[in-house]
C-alpha cells in the first residue's frame, strides 16, 4: 500500500513540475484560478484510490509535504519564509488533504443495488464443492492457495451446464 501512495505522491509532484512554470507561479493568474487547478488536477492525482489507503505516520508526513509544496507556491511563499502550514491553509481556505481522505474513508458513498446480491464464482464453486464432495467453505479457503490441490478439486466437480 505504501508503494501505491508513493506512486501517487510522484504523480502529484510530476503534475506540479509540469504546471509550475506555466501556471502556478504566473502572477497574471489569480489565487482563485490556481486553487481551482489545485482542486481539479493536483488533488485527484495525489488521492486517486485513497479509499483503500492505510496511511502510516511516515507516509502521512510525505503526503502533507507534497500538498504543502503546491499550496506554498500558490501562496507565493517558500520554506525559507517559515510560515506554518496551518496559517497558509487558513489564508487559502483549504482543509488538510488527509482530513478529507479520512472523512471520505469513514463515509462510503453509493448505494447497494436492489434485490438479491449477485452470485460470485467463488460462491458457486463453494456450493458445488459442498453438494458434490462434502467439502465445507473453510476447507476450500485453506486449499485455495495450493494450486495443484485446487485444480484436482475442480476436476472432481461436475461440469456446469451451458447457459446458452
Secondary structure, DSSP 4 states (H G I P E B T S, - for coil): -HHHHHHHHHHHHHHHHHHIIIIIT-TTS-HHHHHHHIIIIIHHHHHTTGGG----HHHHHHHHHHHHHHHHHHHT--GGG---HHHHHHHHT---HHHHHHHHHHS--S-PPSSSPPPPHHHHHHHHIIIII---HHHHHHHTT-HHHHHHHHHHSPPPPP--
